[in-house]
Amino acid sequence: MKGSCILRGLAAVLLFVAGSSPPAAALQLAGNVSVPAEELALGTIELPRPVLADGQALPAGAYDVHLTSRTASPETAGTLGELERWVEFRQGGAVMGRELASIVPATEIGDIAASAPPASGSSRVEVLRGNDYVRVWINRDGTHYLIHLAVG
């Protein structure tokens, strides 16, 4: 099953690179995950403590999280760049910080996280074991966005 998901994702990327246009709204990739091609508001979260986002201090508080169209660069070996995208943490429309988010389809989230996912359309912010990291977990229509931030 995973092999067929990887092949579908690879075929989608090859078609995209070869010049075939993906749908304007989303690119369908491995594991039946639909990745939006453009910016997408993911929701509002509450950070319980100060963290570091891309090495910059991000104070505790409420933030609107937005997925950008920017992918991770350079691409990590063995991954699809479209599944590693930058998100912005905004307050009052101003970008306060940025960090990479891993995009995981519902069919594969059990391989990534041991705890039950948040309900579709909701999020969860967790301080991880050892109190060194905060995980922001957003479930948007069955696609999971995982953002890991160092406590700062």
Secondary structure, DSSP 4 states (H G I P E B T S, - for coil): -HHHHHHHHHHHHHHHHTTPPPPSSEEEEGGGEEEESS-EEEEEEEESS-EEETTEEE-SEEEEEEEEEEEPSSPPTTS-GGGEEEEEEEETTEEEEEEEEEEEEGGGHHHH-SSPPPPTTEEEEEE-GGGSEEEEEEEETTEEEEEEEEE-
